[in-house]
Structures are given as C-alpha cells and as structure tokens.
Amino acid sequence: MVQPQTQPRSVSADAPAAAPSEDLRAKGLSGNSVGLLASAVIGISTVAPVYCLTSTLGPTVGEVGLQTPAVFLAGFLPMLLVAFAYRELNRSVPDCGTSFTWTVKAFGPRVGWMCGWGLVIATIIVLSNLAGVATSYLYLLLGEITGSARVAALSDDKTVHVLTVLGLVALATAVGYRGITTTKWFQYALVGLQMVVLTGFVAMALARSGSSELSLSFSWSWLDPFSVGSFAAFTAGLSLSIFMYWGWDTCLTVNEETSGSAKTPGRAAMISMVVLVGSYLLTACAAQMYAGVGERGAGLGNPATSDNVFAALAGPVMEPFGVLLFIAVLASAAASLQTTFLPVARTVLAMSAYEAMPRSFAAVHPRFRTPGRATLAAGGATGVFYTVMTLLSENVLVDTVYALGLMICFYYALTAFACVWYFRRDLARGPRDLVCKGLFPLLGGTLLAGIFGKTLYDMWDPAYGSGSRVLGVGSVFVIGVGLLLLGFALMLLMQRRSPSFFQGKVLTRTTPPLTTED
C-alpha cells in the first residue's frame, strides 16, 4: 500500500491563475483516467434517474398533483446554484476531499470535519437503500422472466433479501476496488441502457396518451410552482425533488483522476444536471399525460402504486417491452450502487490523508491506484448498516431513508457558504466573480438551509415518515439528529487522537490571494 505523499500536488495545465493551496497533498490516485464524457456519465449514474423516478414520482404527485414538473424544476434551482460553488472551489482547490477540504479551508477543521461526516453518512444510507432496491427489482425481474410468483416473492423473505443485498454490496465494492477505469466502462453500459429505455417509455407514453380514460392534455400550468395548493405541500415536494438530484457532485470527487482536474469536473457536473432535469421533466409530463394524477388504477396518485410507479405503468405503456423497464430500474440502482462508492471512499481517503481520520484509510492500492481500504470500509459499513436496520425494524429502515434529506441539505449548504466566504476578497473584482462565487452560491446555500430547517421542524412530528415515535418525538427526527450528534462525538474522539489537524497545522484555513483571472 502506498502512503499519501506530503509534497504539494501538481497543477494541471488549464488551472486558473490562482495556484492551488500548498498544503494540499497528493493521494496516489490514478491521474488522467477520466475524461469529460466519463465524468458526466459517472455523475448521472450516481443520481440513478430511472430509480429516482420510479420511487419518487408517485409521492411527489401525492403532494403537489399536476405541479410535479414544476416542483422538479424548482428542486433543480438550488442544486444548480450550489453547482456553481462546486465549480469555483474545484478550480481553486482541486482535491478529492471536495466538501470536506473546502469547508476546512473556509471555516476551519471542526466545521470541515462535520461537513465531511454529513457526506459520508448520507452516502452510507443511500448505498444501503440502493442495494435494497436492486435486490427487490432483481427478484421482480426474475419473476417476470420465469413467470413464477414464488420467485418474485423471494425478496419478501428477510433472510434471502439480506443475503442478496450483502452479495450486491460485495460485488459493487469489488468493482470500485479495481479502479476508476473499470467503473467507467461499466457505467457507459448501464447508464446507456437506462437512458435508452427511459426515452422509449416517454415516447410510448406520449403516443398512447389519448388511449387511456385517465389521459390528460398537456398544460403549461404544470410548470408553474405558484399553482401548488399550499406552502407545506410545496416544501414536501421540494424535499423529494432535491433527493432526485443528489449525487451529481461525484463528478468532483474523482477530480484527481480526471484529465484537466481544475475545469473538467465542473463542466461534467453542469452537463449531468442538464441531462437530469430534462429527463425528469419529460418523464413527469409524459406520465401525467398518459395516466393522470388520480388515485385509482394507473393514476400516479394511487397510494397502492406510488412507491413504484414504473411497475404499474410498464405493462400498459410499453406492453411486450415492459420488462425492459424492470431491467432499466435494476440497471439504474446497480449503476448507482457502484458509483456511490466513489465519493464516500475518496472523502474518507482525503480525511485520512489530512489526519482527520485514522491514517490507515489513506492507503492506496499500488496496482489499481484506488483508495482500497476506504472502499472496503465503506462496503463493510453499508452491509452492517443495512443488516442491523433491517433486523431492528422495517420502520427504522424507512425512517433512515427519510432522514437522508437532512444530511444532503446539511453538507451542500455548508459547501455553498464555504464558497462565498473563501472567495470573499474576489467578489469586488467584477460581475462574474460577484455572481458565480458570491450571489449564486449564497442563494443556493440559503435555500438549502431553509429546507434543512423546515425539514427538521417537520421531522419532530411522529407522522413524518413511518409514523414511529421515540418518547413522543418522530423517529425520523431522532435518527437524523442522532446521526449528526454521532458525527460530533466521533469528531471529539478524533480531536484527541489527531490534535495537529484540529489545530490547523495540516490543512490550513486560508483565503486565496487576489489574482488576474485566466
């Protein structure tokens, strides 16, 4: 295993005039392994658009009805604004620690550690959920192929389900362990498959939209967020839609392995965001035109099918090709399961390289040039987390997923505010710096902080999530706040083990010098 080097990392040829901070460390990752297309594909894959649509489209319709496309568009806005912060920070500080490294540079080691923890624990929750969804669709697909209801029902057997989840997590860990090149080609195939099938679904839904008694004619009012019935419904729908965009920042976590590390990851993030919002809007509009938003039959508002819309629409819309939609959802979850290991492993690698976590996780595989121990640790943590949550209670597992939105808003908002503070001396240089480094990140961070506060307030109610409660308080609130407090406790423990990092001697809190823009 190769230990991280202590000299400053090299600057790519297209880096901005401001040189990266001298305290950044090379991690030993495989450089120049990912281009613009591969980086964008990895970002799209981590988000898992087909999986997100089948699990989120129904609940969003249940909250806002026909304004679902408008809410998808509204959820895109804060993510786009935060993406500007990621792009600007990456140009100045191209480090695989991303949010962790940047918030340390802006606000100091303790805020940075908690931001890194938010990213890590959110990713572990997502990995476990993705593995569970992939398992369910695997047996649904096998049931469709074999025509056996018993095979399809195997996912309901807790022992079979958990063992299959552990197998899928182990497989995804192995692929991630072997390197970014293996990941890249694997993702080309899976992302290409799901996007082709999704395009076919949209085309067929539009073509058959007049054949169903539930069909509706398209209206531009569907894109008007001010037509949502209440502010509470709007914020609930917005929380769901923000989850649908989570993961695009994986483009940035592989920046040290990307050609043109200062600019390419930011461009790839923008490309993936545009592809995602286009896919979501087209699919939502096509599904509403075909099935409507009613609560009976194939209607998108039907509570019986809201958690798995594509399972209900696959046959009616795609007829003999409906099985392709099952394959696409499975491919989407499997692809995301694999790429979601990238941000957690590289964040842990960076935190270890800067002595914010045990140094053993900073080891890089000498052949594959990957954060081997960090990847294995992420896989092990995912398997243990899912197994324990499943054995405790299905309600606990569901509420853990509901708490995910809190973690996402937490570390995205901190990253956006870090951009504003880090570049505060640049904001008076001109309109571009004021807008891209100041106004856009500040607005995006403020929106996400507002959603964080509103979600925290809503979580207090036991009716939020599964309806479970702990001492009269909603279990989602207990889980969400409890995970943040767990991170705080671990930070205090690491502060005793690694005082140098927390004293600012390893990764320093700095402000970039004023320079001429390239």
C-alpha positions as CSV (number, residue, x, y, z in Angstrom):
1,M,0.0,0.0,0.0
2,V,1.2,3.5,-0.8
3,Q,1.0,6.1,1.8
4,P,0.0,9.7,0.8
5,Q,2.8,12.0,-0.2
6,T,3.5,15.2,1.6
7,Q,4.5,17.4,-1.2
8,P,2.0,19.8,-2.9
9,R,0.1,18.2,-5.8
10,S,0.8,19.3,-9.3
11,V,-1.3,21.9,-11.1
12,S,-3.0,20.9,-14.4
13,A,-2.3,22.9,-17.5
14,D,-5.7,24.5,-17.5
15,A,-5.7,25.6,-13.9
16,P,-6.7,29.1,-13.1
17,A,-4.1,31.8,-12.4
18,A,-4.5,31.3,-8.7
19,A,-2.3,28.3,-7.7
20,P,-3.9,25.6,-5.5
21,S,-3.0,25.8,-1.8
22,E,0.4,24.5,-1.0
23,D,-0.9,22.3,1.9
24,L,-2.9,20.0,-0.5
25,R,-1.5,16.5,-0.6
26,A,-1.3,14.1,-3.5
27,K,-3.2,10.9,-2.6
28,G,-1.6,8.5,-5.1
29,L,-4.7,8.1,-7.2
30,S,-4.6,7.2,-10.9
31,G,-4.5,10.6,-12.7
32,N,-5.9,11.4,-16.2
33,S,-8.1,8.3,-16.1
34,V,-11.4,10.1,-16.7
35,G,-12.4,12.5,-19.4
36,L,-15.4,14.9,-19.7
37,L,-17.8,12.3,-21.0
38,A,-16.9,9.6,-18.5
39,S,-17.1,12.2,-15.6
40,A,-20.6,13.3,-16.7
41,V,-21.7,9.7,-17.0
42,I,-20.5,8.9,-13.5
43,G,-22.5,11.9,-12.2
44,I,-25.7,10.8,-13.9
45,S,-25.1,7.2,-12.8
46,T,-24.8,8.2,-9.1
47,V,-28.1,10.1,-9.2
48,A,-29.8,7.0,-10.8
49,P,-32.5,8.8,-12.7
50,V,-34.7,5.8,-13.5
51,Y,-34.6,4.5,-9.9
52,C,-35.4,8.0,-8.6
53,L,-38.3,8.5,-10.9
54,T,-40.0,5.2,-10.1
55,S,-39.7,5.7,-6.3
56,T,-40.3,9.5,-6.2
57,L,-42.7,10.4,-9.0
58,G,-45.7,8.9,-7.1
59,P,-45.1,10.5,-3.7
60,T,-44.4,13.9,-5.4
61,V,-47.7,13.7,-7.3
62,G,-49.4,12.8,-4.0
63,E,-48.1,16.1,-2.5
64,V,-48.4,18.6,-5.4
65,G,-50.6,16.9,-8.1
66,L,-50.2,18.3,-11.6
67,Q,-47.5,20.7,-10.5
68,T,-45.0,17.8,-10.2
69,P,-43.0,19.0,-13.2
70,A,-42.8,22.5,-11.6
71,V,-41.5,21.1,-8.4
72,F,-38.9,19.0,-10.2
73,L,-37.8,22.3,-11.9
74,A,-37.8,24.1,-8.5
75,G,-35.7,21.4,-7.0
76,F,-33.2,21.8,-9.8
77,L,-32.6,25.5,-8.9
78,P,-30.8,25.2,-5.6
79,M,-28.7,22.3,-7.0
80,L,-27.7,24.4,-10.0
81,L,-26.8,27.3,-7.7
82,V,-24.7,25.0,-5.5
83,A,-23.1,23.6,-8.6
84,F,-21.5,27.0,-9.3
85,A,-19.9,26.8,-5.8
86,Y,-18.5,23.4,-6.5
87,R,-17.1,24.5,-9.9
88,E,-15.4,27.6,-8.4
89,L,-14.0,25.8,-5.4
90,N,-12.7,22.9,-7.6
91,R,-10.9,25.4,-9.9
92,S,-9.0,26.8,-6.9
93,V,-8.7,23.7,-4.7
94,P,-8.9,20.6,-6.9
95,D,-8.9,17.9,-4.2
96,C,-10.9,14.6,-3.9
97,G,-12.0,15.6,-0.4
98,T,-14.3,18.2,-2.0
99,S,-16.8,19.5,0.6
100,F,-14.6,18.4,3.5
101,T,-11.4,20.1,2.2
102,W,-13.2,23.2,1.0
103,T,-15.1,23.8,4.3
104,V,-11.9,23.3,6.2
105,K,-10.2,25.9,4.1
106,A,-13.1,28.3,4.6
107,F,-14.3,27.7,8.1
108,G,-11.7,25.6,9.9
109,P,-11.2,22.0,10.8
110,R,-14.3,21.4,13.0
111,V,-16.9,22.7,10.5
112,G,-15.0,20.9,7.8
113,W,-15.0,17.6,9.7
114,M,-18.7,17.7,10.3
115,C,-19.3,18.6,6.6
116,G,-17.3,15.5,5.6
117,W,-19.2,13.4,8.1
118,G,-22.5,14.6,6.6
119,L,-21.4,13.5,3.1
120,V,-20.1,10.1,4.4
121,I,-23.2,9.1,6.4
122,A,-25.6,10.3,3.7
123,T,-23.7,8.1,1.2
124,I,-23.8,5.1,3.5
125,I,-27.6,5.5,3.8
126,V,-28.0,5.8,0.1
127,L,-25.8,2.8,-0.6
128,S,-27.9,0.6,1.7
129,N,-31.1,1.8,0.2
130,L,-29.8,1.3,-3.4
131,A,-28.8,-2.3,-2.6
132,G,-32.2,-3.0,-1.2
133,V,-34.0,-1.6,-4.2
134,A,-31.7,-3.5,-6.6
135,T,-32.5,-6.7,-4.7
136,S,-36.2,-6.1,-4.9
137,Y,-36.1,-5.5,-8.7
138,L,-33.8,-8.4,-9.3
139,Y,-36.4,-10.8,-7.9
140,L,-39.2,-8.9,-9.7
141,L,-37.3,-9.3,-13.0
142,L,-36.6,-13.0,-12.4
143,G,-40.3,-13.5,-11.6
144,E,-41.3,-11.8,-14.8
145,I,-38.8,-13.9,-16.8
146,T,-39.8,-17.2,-15.2
147,G,-43.5,-16.4,-14.8
148,S,-43.2,-17.5,-11.2
149,A,-44.9,-15.6,-8.4
150,R,-42.8,-17.5,-5.9
151,V,-39.6,-16.3,-7.4
152,A,-40.8,-12.7,-7.4
153,A,-41.8,-13.1,-3.7
154,L,-38.3,-14.2,-2.7
155,S,-37.4,-10.6,-1.9
156,D,-40.0,-10.6,0.9
157,D,-38.1,-13.4,2.6
158,K,-35.9,-11.4,5.1
159,T,-33.0,-13.8,5.1
160,V,-32.9,-14.1,1.3
161,H,-33.2,-10.4,0.9
162,V,-30.4,-9.5,3.3
163,L,-28.1,-12.1,1.9
164,T,-28.7,-10.9,-1.6
165,V,-28.1,-7.3,-0.5
166,L,-24.8,-8.3,1.0
167,G,-23.8,-10.0,-2.2
168,L,-24.6,-7.0,-4.3
169,V,-22.7,-4.7,-2.0
170,A,-19.7,-7.0,-2.1
171,L,-19.9,-7.0,-5.9
172,A,-20.1,-3.3,-6.1
173,T,-17.2,-2.9,-3.6
174,A,-15.1,-5.2,-5.8
175,V,-15.7,-3.2,-8.9
176,G,-14.9,0.0,-7.1
177,Y,-11.8,-1.5,-5.6
178,R,-10.4,-2.4,-9.0
179,G,-10.2,1.2,-10.2
180,I,-11.8,4.1,-12.0
181,T,-11.3,2.6,-15.5
182,T,-13.3,-0.5,-14.6
183,T,-16.0,1.8,-13.2
184,K,-16.0,4.0,-16.3
185,W,-16.8,1.2,-18.8
186,F,-19.3,-0.4,-16.5
187,Q,-21.1,2.9,-16.3
188,Y,-21.2,3.5,-20.0
189,A,-23.2,0.3,-20.4
190,L,-25.6,0.7,-17.5
191,V,-26.3,4.4,-18.0
192,G,-26.7,4.0,-21.8
193,L,-29.3,1.2,-21.2
194,Q,-31.4,3.1,-18.7
195,M,-31.4,6.3,-20.7
196,V,-32.5,4.4,-23.9
197,V,-35.3,2.6,-22.1
198,L,-36.4,5.9,-20.4
199,T,-36.5,7.6,-23.8
200,G,-38.6,4.7,-25.1
201,F,-41.0,5.0,-22.2
202,V,-41.5,8.7,-22.8
203,A,-42.1,8.2,-26.5
204,M,-44.6,5.4,-25.9
205,A,-46.4,7.3,-23.1
206,L,-46.9,10.3,-25.4
207,A,-48.0,8.2,-28.3
208,R,-50.6,6.4,-26.1
209,S,-51.7,9.4,-24.1
210,G,-55.1,9.6,-25.8
211,S,-55.9,5.9,-25.4
212,S,-56.4,5.9,-21.6
213,E,-59.5,7.2,-19.8
214,L,-57.1,8.8,-17.3
215,S,-55.3,10.7,-20.0
216,L,-54.7,14.5,-19.8
217,S,-53.8,17.1,-22.2
218,F,-50.5,18.9,-21.6
219,S,-50.8,22.4,-19.9
220,W,-48.1,24.9,-19.4
221,S,-49.6,25.5,-15.9
222,W,-47.9,22.2,-14.9
223,L,-44.6,24.1,-14.9
224,D,-46.0,26.9,-12.5
225,P,-44.8,26.3,-8.9
226,F,-47.1,29.1,-7.7
227,S,-50.1,26.9,-8.5
228,V,-49.3,24.4,-5.8
229,G,-52.1,24.3,-3.2
230,S,-50.1,25.1,-0.1
231,F,-46.6,26.0,1.0
232,A,-46.4,22.9,3.2
233,A,-47.2,20.7,0.1
234,F,-44.6,22.7,-1.9
235,T,-41.8,22.2,0.6
236,A,-42.7,18.5,1.0
237,G,-42.5,18.0,-2.8
238,L,-39.3,20.1,-2.9
239,S,-37.6,17.9,-0.4
240,L,-38.4,14.9,-2.6
241,S,-37.2,16.5,-5.7
242,I,-33.9,17.6,-4.1
243,F,-33.2,13.9,-3.3
244,M,-33.7,13.2,-7.0
245,Y,-30.7,15.3,-7.9
246,W,-28.4,14.1,-5.1
247,G,-25.1,12.6,-6.4
248,W,-24.1,14.8,-9.3
249,D,-21.1,16.0,-7.2
250,T,-19.5,12.6,-7.7
251,C,-18.0,14.3,-10.8
252,L,-16.0,16.4,-8.4
253,T,-14.9,13.7,-6.0
254,V,-12.9,12.0,-8.9
255,N,-11.2,15.3,-9.8
256,E,-7.7,14.0,-9.0
257,E,-8.3,11.2,-11.5
258,T,-9.8,13.4,-14.2
259,S,-8.0,15.0,-17.2
260,G,-8.0,18.7,-16.6
261,S,-8.8,18.4,-13.0
262,A,-9.4,22.2,-12.5
263,K,-12.1,22.6,-15.1
264,T,-13.4,19.2,-16.4
265,P,-15.2,18.1,-13.2
266,G,-17.2,21.3,-13.0
267,R,-18.2,21.1,-16.7
268,A,-19.2,17.5,-16.2
269,A,-21.4,18.4,-13.2
270,M,-23.2,21.0,-15.3
271,I,-23.8,18.6,-18.1
272,S,-25.1,15.9,-15.8
273,M,-27.5,18.4,-14.2
274,V,-28.9,19.5,-17.5
275,V,-29.4,15.9,-18.6
276,L,-31.2,15.0,-15.3
277,V,-33.6,18.0,-15.3
278,G,-34.5,17.3,-18.9
279,S,-35.2,13.6,-18.2
280,Y,-37.3,14.4,-15.2
281,L,-39.4,17.0,-16.8
282,L,-40.1,14.9,-20.0
283,T,-40.9,11.8,-18.0
284,A,-43.2,13.6,-15.5
285,C,-45.1,15.3,-18.3
286,A,-45.4,12.1,-20.4
287,A,-46.6,10.0,-17.4
288,Q,-49.2,12.6,-16.4
289,M,-50.5,12.9,-20.0
290,Y,-50.9,9.1,-20.1
291,A,-52.0,8.2,-16.5
292,G,-53.2,11.4,-15.0
293,V,-52.8,12.1,-11.3
294,G,-55.9,10.3,-10.0
295,E,-55.9,7.9,-7.1
296,R,-57.3,4.8,-8.9
297,G,-56.0,2.4,-11.4
298,A,-52.8,3.5,-13.1
299,G,-53.2,7.1,-11.8
300,L,-49.9,8.5,-10.5
301,G,-51.6,9.5,-7.2
302,N,-52.7,5.9,-6.4
303,P,-51.3,5.2,-3.0
304,A,-51.0,1.5,-3.8
305,T,-48.5,2.1,-6.6
306,S,-46.9,5.4,-5.6
307,D,-43.7,3.9,-4.3
308,N,-43.1,2.0,-7.6
309,V,-44.7,3.9,-10.5
310,F,-42.9,2.1,-13.3
311,A,-44.0,-1.3,-12.1
312,A,-47.6,-0.1,-12.6
313,L,-47.0,1.6,-15.9
314,A,-44.6,-0.8,-17.6
315,G,-47.2,-3.1,-19.0
316,P,-49.9,-0.6,-20.0
317,V,-47.4,1.8,-21.7
318,M,-44.7,-0.5,-23.1
319,E,-46.8,-3.7,-23.5
320,P,-44.5,-6.5,-24.6
321,F,-41.4,-4.3,-23.9
322,G,-42.5,-3.6,-20.3
323,V,-39.8,-6.0,-18.9
324,L,-37.2,-3.6,-20.3
325,L,-38.4,-1.0,-17.7
326,F,-37.7,-3.5,-14.9
327,I,-34.3,-4.1,-16.4
328,A,-33.7,-0.3,-16.6
329,V,-34.6,0.2,-12.9
330,L,-32.4,-2.7,-11.9
331,A,-29.6,-1.3,-14.0
332,S,-30.1,2.2,-12.6
333,A,-29.9,1.0,-9.0
334,A,-26.9,-1.3,-9.7
335,A,-25.0,1.5,-11.5
336,S,-25.7,4.0,-8.7
337,L,-24.8,1.4,-6.1
338,Q,-21.3,1.1,-7.7
339,T,-20.6,4.7,-8.4
340,T,-21.8,5.9,-5.0
341,F,-18.8,4.2,-3.5
342,L,-16.6,6.8,-5.2
343,P,-17.5,9.9,-3.1
344,V,-17.5,8.1,0.2
345,A,-14.2,6.3,-0.4
346,R,-12.5,9.4,-1.7
347,T,-13.8,11.6,1.1
348,V,-12.6,9.1,3.7
349,L,-9.2,8.9,1.8
350,A,-8.8,12.7,1.9
351,M,-9.9,13.0,5.6
352,S,-7.3,10.3,6.4
353,A,-4.6,11.9,4.3
354,Y,-5.1,15.1,6.2
355,E,-5.1,13.2,9.5
356,A,-8.8,13.9,10.3
357,M,-9.4,10.1,10.3
358,P,-7.2,7.1,11.1
359,R,-4.2,7.1,8.7
360,S,-4.8,3.5,7.7
361,F,-7.7,4.6,5.4
362,A,-5.2,6.8,3.4
363,A,-3.6,3.7,1.9
364,V,-3.9,3.5,-1.9
365,H,-3.7,0.1,-3.8
366,P,-0.3,0.0,-5.6
367,R,-1.7,-1.6,-8.7
368,F,-5.3,-0.2,-9.1
369,R,-4.4,3.2,-7.6
370,T,-7.7,3.3,-5.7
371,P,-8.4,4.0,-2.0
372,G,-8.6,0.3,-1.3
373,R,-9.1,0.3,2.5
374,A,-11.5,3.2,2.4
375,T,-13.6,1.4,-0.3
376,L,-13.6,-1.9,1.7
377,A,-14.6,0.0,4.8
378,A,-17.5,1.7,3.0
379,G,-18.7,-1.6,1.7
380,G,-18.5,-3.2,5.2
381,A,-20.2,-0.2,6.8
382,T,-23.0,-0.4,4.2
383,G,-23.6,-4.1,4.7
384,V,-23.6,-3.8,8.5
385,F,-25.9,-0.8,8.5
386,Y,-28.5,-2.4,6.2
387,T,-28.4,-5.7,8.1
388,V,-28.8,-4.1,11.5
389,M,-31.6,-1.7,10.4
390,T,-33.5,-4.5,8.6
391,L,-33.3,-6.7,11.7
392,L,-34.3,-4.0,14.0
393,S,-37.4,-2.9,12.2
394,E,-38.6,-2.1,8.7
395,N,-39.9,1.2,10.1
396,V,-36.4,2.1,11.3
397,L,-35.0,1.4,7.8
398,V,-37.7,3.6,6.1
399,D,-37.2,6.4,8.6
400,T,-33.4,6.3,8.0
401,V,-34.1,7.0,4.3
402,Y,-36.4,9.9,5.2
403,A,-33.6,11.4,7.3
404,L,-31.3,11.4,4.3
405,G,-32.6,14.7,3.0
406,L,-31.4,16.4,6.2
407,M,-27.8,15.2,5.6
408,I,-27.9,16.3,1.9
409,C,-29.1,19.8,2.7
410,F,-26.5,20.0,5.6
411,Y,-23.3,19.4,3.6
412,Y,-24.5,21.0,0.3
413,A,-25.4,24.2,2.2
414,L,-22.1,24.3,4.1
415,T,-20.2,23.9,0.8
416,A,-22.1,26.8,-0.8
417,F,-21.5,29.1,2.1
418,A,-17.8,28.0,2.1
419,C,-17.5,29.2,-1.5
420,V,-18.8,32.7,-0.6
421,W,-16.5,33.0,2.4
422,Y,-13.4,31.5,0.8
423,F,-13.7,33.9,-2.2
424,R,-14.9,36.9,-0.3
425,R,-11.9,39.0,-1.4
426,D,-12.7,38.2,-5.0
427,L,-16.3,39.4,-5.1
428,A,-15.5,43.0,-5.9
429,R,-13.3,42.2,-8.8
430,G,-16.1,42.1,-11.4
431,P,-19.6,40.8,-12.3
432,R,-18.5,37.2,-12.9
433,D,-16.9,36.8,-9.5
434,L,-19.7,38.5,-7.7
435,V,-22.4,36.3,-9.4
436,C,-20.6,32.9,-9.7
437,K,-18.6,33.0,-6.4
438,G,-21.0,35.1,-4.4
439,L,-24.6,35.5,-5.3
440,F,-25.4,32.1,-6.8
441,P,-23.7,30.0,-4.0
442,L,-25.2,32.3,-1.3
443,L,-28.7,31.9,-2.7
444,G,-28.3,28.2,-3.2
445,G,-27.0,27.7,0.3
446,T,-29.7,29.8,1.8
447,L,-32.4,27.8,0.0
448,L,-31.0,24.5,1.2
449,A,-30.5,25.9,4.8
450,G,-34.2,26.9,4.7
451,I,-35.2,23.4,3.6
452,F,-33.0,21.9,6.3
453,G,-34.7,24.0,8.9
454,K,-38.2,23.2,7.6
455,T,-37.4,19.5,7.3
456,L,-36.0,19.4,10.9
457,Y,-39.3,21.1,12.1
458,D,-41.5,18.6,10.2
459,M,-39.5,15.6,11.4
460,W,-40.4,16.4,15.0
461,D,-44.0,15.2,14.2
462,P,-44.3,11.4,14.6
463,A,-46.5,11.4,11.5
464,Y,-43.4,12.2,9.4
465,G,-42.0,9.0,7.7
466,S,-43.3,5.7,9.0
467,G,-45.2,7.1,11.9
468,S,-42.9,5.7,14.6
469,R,-42.0,7.7,17.6
470,V,-39.4,7.7,20.4
471,L,-40.6,9.4,23.7
472,G,-43.3,11.2,21.7
473,V,-40.8,12.6,19.1
474,G,-40.8,11.4,15.5
475,S,-38.3,8.7,14.9
476,V,-37.1,10.4,11.7
477,F,-36.0,13.4,13.8
478,V,-34.3,11.1,16.3
479,I,-32.4,9.3,13.6
480,G,-31.5,12.5,11.6
481,V,-30.3,14.5,14.7
482,G,-28.8,11.3,16.2
483,L,-26.6,10.7,13.2
484,L,-25.3,14.3,13.3
485,L,-24.6,14.0,17.1
486,L,-22.8,10.7,16.4
487,G,-20.6,12.6,14.0
488,F,-19.9,15.2,16.6
489,A,-18.9,12.6,19.1
490,L,-16.6,10.9,16.7
491,M,-15.1,14.3,15.9
492,L,-14.3,14.9,19.6
493,L,-12.6,11.4,19.7
494,M,-10.5,12.2,16.6
495,Q,-9.6,15.5,18.1
496,R,-7.9,13.6,21.0
497,R,-6.2,11.2,18.6
498,S,-5.1,13.8,15.9
499,P,-4.6,17.2,17.5
500,S,-2.5,18.5,14.7
501,F,-5.4,18.6,12.2
502,F,-7.8,20.3,14.6
503,Q,-5.1,22.8,15.5
504,G,-5.0,23.8,11.8
505,K,-1.4,22.6,11.3
506,V,-2.2,20.1,8.5
507,L,-4.8,21.7,6.3
508,T,-4.9,25.4,6.9
509,R,-7.8,27.8,6.9
510,T,-6.9,30.3,4.2
511,T,-8.1,32.9,1.7
512,P,-6.8,32.8,-1.9
513,P,-4.7,35.7,-3.0
514,L,-6.1,38.3,-5.4
515,T,-5.0,37.3,-8.9
516,T,-5.9,38.1,-12.5
517,E,-8.5,35.7,-13.9
518,D,-7.1,33.4,-16.7
